[in-house]
């Protein structure tokens, strides 16, 4: 295949998929291809779609995206369509039969096979973690592990990604140093299960050691932690967070529910009482901690009493950041095999709406309390009326932003002290000092 060809990679789903895309872009660029990310289609493009297959909505989006680009191929605007990622990892055999127009299907970890097929020969030097960043140059995602050993009843991730596998501390620190040299200041550390980091390497949880090592690297301004698991949580990480100025006082930890029966049905390996105790200890060790969590409505066995307990839990804890979704049965999971999904969709959604309405009230109170305070803010971009930034408590794409008035120019990637002058439930307004 002509190496001057443009390969246009389309990424669906989460930040973990984005890291896989960035590795693929780097590999293709090293082989002389014009590798781009999510650009408008040009005639003759080779399209690679990096799919998500985690929940029903993500699967639907992936299928619709594939069909959209296959139509472009049919109209002779696109040369070839390749598909990789979670959806094809899990359903490859079925998809090949249903969509034979796709030129080739690859699994989630087939970076080298995809690159080798596109370049026409095998390469033995494509296993590095070099990446072509798709994020703004001042922040990046750092994937420290792949897979999951938890096997929660509702979750298909272990079926897609396999068993938990950590990267070494040395390899991760080397990657951080390379990214710092490229201008990255903010590192959003991600994995399917941060809490288990290092168990497969050393037999004990090494997340505190890893984050302490990364925090020592010159040029690392912010480190933010995503997707911890509550059971067997390595509490020592909170001490690292409290003692290091460049470790954001922020933790993303998916709790899913608060009722003991539902937690047991979910196979979450933690109780209501243990969850309250865990959060209390976290907030004791790290004052001004912002917790982000994900909750679920409509899991089998959730009656109105169980849901009211979840509402009361959210009222008690007052999460600074919260997302939620309605339960959707996933093929071959424990819940799909052993639990009856008998809660109507309308009830799941009604509960989801009530939960998110409650969170909006809580978020508004928390945001209002910040008026008059001054915070360190990183500037992401300029828009027509405001510069847009984030505090240490705001992860890219998913959390609130700070809208800063345009009294003076603020460079993207710079840190500014910003006085908060107004607030909405999911945004702050301020002026740079």
C-alpha positions as CSV (number, residue, x, y, z in Angstrom):
1,X,0.0,0.0,0.0
2,X,1.3,3.5,-0.8
3,X,2.7,5.0,2.3
4,X,1.7,8.5,1.5
5,X,-1.9,7.5,1.9
6,X,-3.9,9.2,4.6
7,X,-5.1,7.0,7.5
8,X,-8.0,8.7,9.4
9,X,-8.6,7.0,12.8
10,X,-12.0,7.5,14.4
11,X,-12.1,6.9,18.2
12,X,-15.3,6.0,20.1
13,X,-15.7,5.4,23.8
14,X,-13.4,6.2,26.7
15,X,-10.0,7.7,27.3
16,X,-8.5,4.2,27.4
17,X,-9.5,3.8,23.7
18,X,-7.9,7.2,23.0
19,X,-4.5,6.0,24.3
20,X,-4.7,2.9,22.0
21,X,-5.5,5.3,19.1
22,X,-2.5,7.5,19.9
23,X,-0.2,4.5,19.9
24,X,-1.6,3.4,16.5
25,X,-1.2,6.9,15.1
26,X,2.5,6.9,16.2
27,X,3.2,3.5,14.6
28,X,1.6,4.5,11.3
29,X,3.5,7.9,11.2
30,X,6.8,6.1,11.8
31,X,6.1,4.0,8.7
32,X,5.5,7.1,6.6
33,X,1.8,7.3,6.6
34,X,-0.2,10.5,6.9
35,X,-2.0,9.4,10.1
36,X,-4.7,11.8,11.4
37,X,-7.3,11.6,14.1
38,X,-11.0,12.3,13.4
39,X,-10.6,14.6,10.5
40,X,-13.3,15.3,7.9
41,X,-13.2,12.6,5.3
42,X,-11.1,13.3,2.2
43,X,-11.5,11.3,-1.0
44,X,-9.3,8.2,-0.8
45,X,-9.0,8.1,3.0
46,X,-8.4,4.8,4.7
47,X,-10.7,4.8,7.8
48,X,-9.8,3.0,11.0
49,X,-12.6,2.9,13.5
50,X,-11.6,2.2,17.1
51,X,-14.8,0.9,18.6
52,X,-16.3,0.7,22.1
53,X,-18.4,-2.3,23.2
54,X,-18.9,-1.7,26.9
55,X,-22.7,-0.8,27.1
56,X,-25.6,-0.9,24.8
57,X,-25.4,2.8,23.8
58,X,-21.7,2.5,23.0
59,X,-22.3,-0.6,20.9
60,X,-25.0,1.2,18.9
61,X,-22.8,4.2,18.3
62,X,-20.0,1.9,17.1
63,X,-22.3,0.1,14.7
64,X,-23.8,3.3,13.4
65,X,-20.4,4.8,12.8
66,X,-19.2,1.7,10.9
67,X,-22.3,1.9,8.7
68,X,-21.7,5.6,8.1
69,X,-18.2,5.1,6.8
70,X,-19.2,2.0,4.8
71,X,-21.6,4.2,3.0
72,X,-18.7,6.5,2.2
73,X,-16.8,3.5,0.8
74,X,-19.8,2.5,-1.3
75,X,-19.9,6.1,-2.7
76,X,-16.2,5.7,-3.6
77,X,-15.1,8.5,-1.3
78,X,-13.4,6.2,1.1
79,X,-10.9,3.6,-0.1
80,X,-11.0,1.1,2.8
81,X,-12.6,0.7,6.2
82,X,-10.9,-1.2,9.0
83,X,-12.4,-1.8,12.5
84,X,-10.5,-2.4,15.7
85,X,-11.2,-2.1,19.5
86,X,-13.6,-3.5,22.1
87,X,-16.6,-4.2,19.9
88,X,-14.6,-6.2,17.3
89,X,-12.6,-7.9,20.1
90,X,-15.8,-9.3,21.5
91,X,-18.1,-9.8,18.5
92,X,-15.6,-10.3,15.6
93,X,-17.0,-13.5,14.2
94,X,-20.6,-12.2,14.2
95,X,-19.6,-8.8,12.7
96,X,-17.6,-10.4,9.9
97,X,-20.8,-12.2,8.8
98,X,-23.1,-9.2,9.2
99,X,-20.8,-6.5,7.7
100,X,-18.6,-8.2,5.0
101,X,-18.0,-4.8,3.5
102,X,-15.5,-4.0,6.2
103,X,-12.0,-4.7,4.8
104,X,-10.6,-6.2,8.0
105,X,-11.5,-6.6,11.6
106,X,-9.0,-6.3,14.5
107,X,-9.3,-6.9,18.2
108,X,-8.5,-4.4,21.0
109,X,-4.8,-5.3,21.2
110,X,-4.0,-5.8,17.5
111,X,-2.0,-2.6,17.0
112,X,0.9,-4.4,15.3
113,X,-1.2,-6.5,13.1
114,X,-3.2,-3.5,11.9
115,X,0.0,-1.5,11.2
116,X,1.8,-4.5,9.6
117,X,-1.2,-5.1,7.3
118,X,-1.3,-1.4,6.3
119,X,2.4,-1.1,5.7
120,X,2.7,-4.5,3.9
121,X,5.5,-5.9,6.0
122,X,6.2,-7.0,9.6
123,X,7.9,-4.8,12.1
124,X,9.5,-5.9,15.3
125,X,9.9,-2.4,16.8
126,X,6.3,-1.4,17.3
127,X,5.9,-2.4,20.9
128,X,7.0,0.8,22.5
129,X,4.5,3.2,24.1
130,X,5.3,6.1,21.8
131,X,2.2,8.1,21.1
132,X,0.9,10.8,18.8
133,X,-1.2,12.9,21.2
134,X,-4.8,13.7,20.2
135,X,-5.4,15.8,23.3
136,X,-4.3,19.5,23.6
137,X,-0.5,19.4,24.1
138,X,-0.6,20.3,27.8
139,X,-2.4,17.2,29.0
140,X,-2.4,13.5,28.3
141,X,-3.9,10.2,29.6
142,X,-1.5,7.7,31.1
143,X,-2.8,4.1,31.0
144,X,-1.1,2.2,33.7
145,X,-2.8,-1.2,33.3
146,X,-5.2,-3.2,31.1
147,X,-7.9,-5.7,32.0
148,X,-9.8,-6.4,35.2
149,X,-10.0,-9.3,37.7
150,X,-13.0,-8.1,39.6
151,X,-15.8,-9.7,37.5
152,X,-18.7,-7.5,38.7
153,X,-22.0,-9.1,37.8
154,X,-23.0,-6.4,35.3
155,X,-19.6,-5.7,33.6
156,X,-18.3,-7.1,30.4
157,X,-14.9,-5.5,30.6
158,X,-13.0,-8.6,31.8
159,X,-14.6,-10.5,28.9
160,X,-13.2,-7.9,26.5
161,X,-9.8,-7.0,28.0
162,X,-8.9,-10.2,29.9
163,X,-7.1,-10.4,33.2
164,X,-5.5,-7.4,34.9
165,X,-2.0,-6.6,33.7
166,X,0.1,-3.8,35.1
167,X,2.8,-1.9,33.3
168,X,6.0,-1.5,35.3
169,X,6.8,1.7,37.2
170,X,10.0,2.2,35.2
171,X,8.2,2.0,31.8
172,X,5.5,4.4,33.0
173,X,8.0,6.9,34.4
174,X,9.9,6.7,31.1
175,X,6.7,7.5,29.2
176,X,5.9,10.4,31.5
177,X,9.4,11.9,30.9
178,X,8.9,11.6,27.1
179,X,5.5,13.3,27.3
180,X,6.9,16.1,29.6
181,X,9.5,16.7,26.9
182,X,6.7,17.2,24.4
183,X,5.1,19.8,26.7
184,X,2.6,17.7,28.7
185,X,2.0,19.2,32.2
186,X,-1.1,17.3,33.4
187,X,-1.4,13.5,33.6
188,X,-4.7,11.8,34.0
189,X,-3.9,8.3,35.2
190,X,-6.3,5.7,34.0
191,X,-7.0,2.0,34.2
192,X,-10.0,-0.3,34.5
193,X,-9.0,-0.7,38.1
194,X,-6.4,1.6,39.6
195,X,-6.7,0.0,43.0
196,X,-5.1,-3.3,41.8
197,X,-2.1,-1.7,40.2
198,X,1.0,-3.7,40.8
199,X,-0.7,-6.8,42.3
200,X,0.2,-9.0,39.3
201,X,3.9,-7.8,39.4
202,X,4.8,-7.7,43.1
203,X,1.9,-9.3,45.0
204,X,1.0,-6.0,46.6
205,X,-0.8,-2.8,45.5
206,X,1.8,-0.3,44.1
207,X,-0.3,2.6,43.2
208,X,1.1,4.8,46.0
209,X,4.6,4.0,44.9
210,X,3.9,4.7,41.3
211,X,2.2,8.1,41.9
212,X,5.0,9.1,44.2
213,X,7.6,8.3,41.5
214,X,5.7,10.2,38.8
215,X,5.2,13.2,41.1
216,X,9.1,13.4,41.5
217,X,9.5,13.9,37.7
218,X,10.4,17.5,36.8
219,X,7.7,19.2,34.7
220,X,4.8,17.1,36.1
221,X,2.4,19.8,37.3
222,X,-0.8,17.8,37.9
223,X,-1.6,14.1,38.4
224,X,-5.2,13.1,38.6
225,X,-6.5,9.6,39.4
226,X,-9.3,7.8,37.5
227,X,-11.3,4.6,38.0
228,X,-10.3,3.2,41.4
229,X,-12.2,0.3,42.8
230,X,-13.6,0.6,46.4
231,X,-12.9,-3.0,47.7
232,X,-9.3,-3.5,48.9
233,X,-8.6,0.2,48.2
234,X,-4.9,1.1,48.8
235,X,-5.5,3.9,51.4
236,X,-1.9,4.9,51.3
237,X,-2.5,6.7,48.0
238,X,-4.5,9.3,50.0
239,X,-1.4,10.1,52.0
240,X,0.6,10.6,48.8
241,X,-2.2,12.8,47.6
242,X,-2.2,14.9,50.8
243,X,1.6,15.3,50.8
244,X,2.3,16.1,47.2
245,X,1.3,19.5,45.7
246,X,1.2,18.1,42.2
247,X,-1.2,15.2,42.9
248,X,-4.7,16.7,42.5
249,X,-7.0,16.3,45.4
250,X,-9.4,14.3,43.2
251,X,-10.3,10.7,43.0
252,X,-12.6,9.0,40.5
253,X,-14.0,5.9,42.2
254,X,-17.0,4.0,40.8
255,X,-19.3,2.9,43.7
256,X,-22.4,1.8,41.6
257,X,-24.8,1.6,44.5
258,X,-25.2,1.8,48.3
259,X,-27.7,-0.9,49.2
260,X,-26.2,-4.1,50.7
261,X,-28.5,-6.4,48.7
262,X,-27.8,-4.6,45.4
263,X,-24.0,-4.5,46.1
264,X,-24.1,-8.2,46.8
265,X,-26.1,-8.9,43.6
266,X,-23.5,-6.8,41.8
267,X,-20.7,-8.8,43.3
268,X,-18.9,-5.6,44.4
269,X,-17.2,-7.2,47.4
270,X,-18.0,-4.2,49.7
271,X,-20.9,-3.3,52.1
272,X,-22.8,-0.2,52.7
273,X,-21.1,0.3,56.0
274,X,-17.7,-0.2,54.5
275,X,-18.4,2.3,51.8
276,X,-19.4,5.0,54.3
277,X,-16.2,4.2,56.3
278,X,-14.0,4.3,53.2
279,X,-15.3,7.8,52.1
280,X,-15.0,9.1,55.6
281,X,-11.4,8.0,55.9
282,X,-10.5,9.4,52.4
283,X,-11.9,12.8,53.3
284,X,-10.2,12.7,56.7
285,X,-6.8,12.1,55.1
286,X,-7.2,14.6,52.2
287,X,-9.0,17.8,53.2
288,X,-10.8,19.4,50.3
289,X,-10.9,16.1,48.4
290,X,-13.2,16.1,45.4
291,X,-14.7,12.6,44.8
292,X,-16.1,11.6,41.4
293,X,-18.3,8.5,41.3
294,X,-20.6,6.6,39.0
295,X,-23.8,5.1,40.1
296,X,-26.4,2.8,38.5
297,X,-30.2,2.6,38.6
298,X,-32.4,-0.3,37.8
299,X,-30.1,-3.2,38.6
300,X,-32.0,-6.5,39.2
301,X,-33.4,-6.5,42.7
302,X,-33.6,-2.7,43.0
303,X,-37.1,-1.8,44.3
304,X,-38.2,1.6,45.4
305,X,-36.8,1.1,48.9
306,X,-33.4,0.2,47.6
307,X,-33.5,3.2,45.3
308,X,-34.5,5.5,48.1
309,X,-31.5,4.3,50.0
310,X,-29.3,5.2,47.1
311,X,-30.9,8.7,47.1
312,X,-30.2,9.1,50.8
313,X,-26.6,7.9,50.3
314,X,-26.1,10.7,47.7
315,X,-27.6,13.2,50.0
316,X,-25.4,12.1,52.9
317,X,-22.1,12.0,50.9
318,X,-22.6,15.0,48.6
319,X,-20.3,13.9,45.9
320,X,-18.5,16.8,44.2
321,X,-18.8,15.0,40.9
322,X,-21.2,12.2,39.9
323,X,-22.3,10.4,36.8
324,X,-25.0,7.7,36.5
325,X,-26.5,5.4,34.0
326,X,-29.5,2.9,33.8
327,X,-28.6,-0.8,34.0
328,X,-28.4,-2.5,30.6
329,X,-27.9,-6.2,30.4
330,X,-24.6,-7.2,28.9
331,X,-24.1,-10.6,27.0
332,X,-22.5,-13.4,29.0
333,X,-22.1,-11.5,32.2
334,X,-23.0,-13.0,35.5
335,X,-26.1,-10.8,35.7
336,X,-27.2,-11.8,32.2
337,X,-26.9,-15.5,33.1
338,X,-28.3,-15.5,36.6
339,X,-30.4,-12.4,37.3
340,X,-33.7,-11.4,35.6
341,X,-33.7,-8.0,34.1
342,X,-37.3,-7.3,35.0
343,X,-37.3,-3.6,35.9
344,X,-39.0,-1.7,33.0
345,X,-36.9,0.8,31.1
346,X,-39.2,3.7,32.0
347,X,-38.7,3.0,35.7
348,X,-34.9,2.8,35.3
349,X,-34.9,6.1,33.4
350,X,-37.2,7.8,35.9
351,X,-34.9,6.8,38.8
352,X,-31.9,8.0,36.8
353,X,-33.6,11.4,36.3
354,X,-34.4,11.7,40.0
355,X,-30.8,10.8,40.9
356,X,-29.3,13.3,38.5
357,X,-31.7,16.1,39.5
358,X,-30.6,15.5,43.1
359,X,-27.0,15.7,42.1
360,X,-27.6,18.9,40.2
361,X,-28.8,20.5,43.4
362,X,-25.8,19.2,45.4
363,X,-23.4,20.3,42.6
364,X,-25.0,23.8,42.6
365,X,-24.4,24.2,46.3
366,X,-20.8,23.1,46.1
367,X,-20.2,25.4,43.1
368,X,-21.8,28.4,44.8
369,X,-19.6,27.9,47.8
370,X,-16.5,28.6,45.6
371,X,-17.6,32.1,44.7
372,X,-15.0,34.6,46.1
373,X,-12.2,32.0,46.2
374,X,-9.1,32.1,44.0
375,X,-7.9,28.8,42.4
376,X,-5.1,27.7,40.2
377,X,-6.5,27.0,36.8
378,X,-5.1,25.5,33.6
379,X,-6.2,27.1,30.4
380,X,-7.5,24.7,27.8
381,X,-8.7,26.9,24.9
382,X,-10.1,30.2,23.8
383,X,-13.7,30.6,22.8
384,X,-15.6,33.7,21.5
385,X,-16.6,35.1,24.9
386,X,-14.3,33.3,27.4
387,X,-11.1,31.5,28.0
388,X,-11.9,28.0,29.1
389,X,-9.9,26.4,32.0
390,X,-10.2,23.8,34.7
391,X,-9.2,23.6,38.4
392,X,-7.4,20.6,39.9
393,X,-10.8,19.1,40.6
394,X,-11.9,19.1,36.9
395,X,-10.9,16.3,34.6
396,X,-11.1,17.0,30.9
397,X,-14.3,16.2,29.0
398,X,-16.3,15.0,32.0
399,X,-16.1,17.7,34.7
400,X,-17.1,21.4,35.1
401,X,-15.0,24.1,33.5
402,X,-14.1,27.6,34.5
403,X,-15.2,30.3,32.1
404,X,-12.8,33.2,32.4
405,X,-13.5,36.8,31.2
406,X,-11.3,38.2,28.5
407,X,-9.6,41.1,30.4
408,X,-6.2,39.8,29.2
409,X,-4.8,37.1,26.9
410,X,-4.4,33.7,28.5
411,X,-2.2,31.2,26.7
412,X,-3.5,27.6,26.3
413,X,-1.6,25.3,28.6
414,X,-0.7,28.1,31.1
415,X,-1.6,28.1,34.7
416,X,-3.5,31.2,36.0
417,X,-4.8,32.3,39.4
418,X,-8.5,32.9,38.8
419,X,-11.0,34.6,41.2
420,X,-14.4,32.9,41.0
421,X,-17.1,35.5,40.5
422,X,-20.2,33.4,39.8
423,X,-21.3,29.8,39.5
424,X,-23.8,27.5,37.9
425,X,-24.4,23.8,38.8
426,X,-21.7,22.6,36.4
427,X,-19.6,25.6,35.5
428,X,-17.7,28.4,37.3
429,X,-17.1,31.9,36.1
430,X,-14.1,34.0,37.0
431,X,-11.4,36.5,36.1
432,X,-7.7,36.0,35.9
433,X,-5.6,37.9,38.5
